[in-house]
Every structure is written in structure tokens, then in C-alpha cells.
Amino acid sequence: MPQTTRSGLLIILSSPSGAGKSTLARRLMDWDPSLKFSVSATTRKPRPGEIDRQHYYFTDHAGFQAMVEAGEMLEHAEVFGNCYGTPRSPVELAIAEGRDTLFDVDWQGGQQIRASSLAPHVVSIFILPPSLSELERRLRDRDQDSEEVIAGRMQKSRDEISHWAEYDYVLVNDDLDATESDLRAILSAERLRRERRPALGPFVRKLMEEPR
């Protein structure tokens, strides 16, 4: 029986800003190029170089709201006046084709996905920093934000971390290589779960029908 005959996973990665989530996601996709990020829909205007349906599904507010009302969004939120969300149909297709999808969402987006009808396919992982002081140091080392912005990010980080217990797995990213190894182990094990492999039932029935 082919080991790849299974349904696809929805892999939710959440963390406070600066905990290393983006780096870990890139490493995970380098390890397994079949992993793809979910493409979000947004009402903001395309930035230079962004391609519709590759980087985002670009739409206007009316079109976005129509998708929400029709139940076509897996999760959605408004950020700084722009709407962002995950169209349901591409995710459902990926599940049916056995392709795994990465989601870079906050705890609210994660809650919405876990509360949807696609919850059985979800694997949720929260990445913690080794300490808040280390998290602040990483934010400062970026040298991109003002003191006010850093203070706001740290407060948001505390809010994010307070939802850690809602996730299936929680990893402390105090060593990037070790955390990547843990992520690989989680993904490998989840792919082999019995309920994710619909071909197992027919395979076992065929085994049982073999003559003694």
C-alpha cells in the first residue's frame, strides 16, 4: 500500500513576533518542498511584485464580505482597516489530494480553523521564546521598530502566549536546530495517524481475505 495515500494536514503555526516562527516555517518547507503556505485573501492593494492568486487573492471589501457571508472563508480578521482571510475551497482541495498546508496565523485565526468542519485535519503548534527578555532582544536586534512599537509588540506577545494551552503541541525555541527537528518529528508522526490514512481500511480487509 502506498504510504502517501492519506488526507492532507492543516498545520497551524502560531507564536509571538520574534519567536522564530517564520524561520522555522522556511526550514520546514526546505526539508519538504511539498509543503505550501495557505494563500490568503485580502482587501489591501497589491504591493510591487505581488501576483494575484500567488501571493494573495486580491479582492475588494464587497467581494470579501460576500465570501464571508457565503461561508467561503475558513478564518478571517480585520487588521488596520484591511480584511484578511483563508478561502475554504483551496484548503479542502489540498486535503482531498493529500497535500499539507501551512498556516501562519495568530491564536484567533487558529481558533476559527479549529472550530470549523475541517478541525479533524488540523495540527496546531505554538512556538514559545526561551524568555520574554530574549524575545525583546530579538525584536531590538531587528533595528526596525521604535520603542513604542516594541512595547506594543511585547504586550501583544503576552496576549498571544496566554493562549498556549489551546494548541496540540508547544515548543520552546531555545535552539533553532532542535526545534526544527521537533517540528519534523511532529509532522512525520501526524502523517502516519490511522485516521488520516483512508486506504488502510481496504488494505487491511484485503489482508484478512488472504487464504490461511
Secondary structure, 3 states (H helix, E strand, C coil): CCCCCCCCCEEEEECCCCCCHHHHHHHHHHHCCCCEECCCEECCCCCCCCCECCCEEECCHHHHHHHHHCCCEEEEEEECCEEEEEEHHHHHHHHHCCCCEEEECCHHHHHHHHCCCCHHHEEEEEEECCCHHHHHHHHHHCCCCCHHHHHHHHHHHHHHHCCHHHCCEEEECCCHHHHHHHHHHHHHHHHCCHHHCCCHHHHHHHHHHCCC
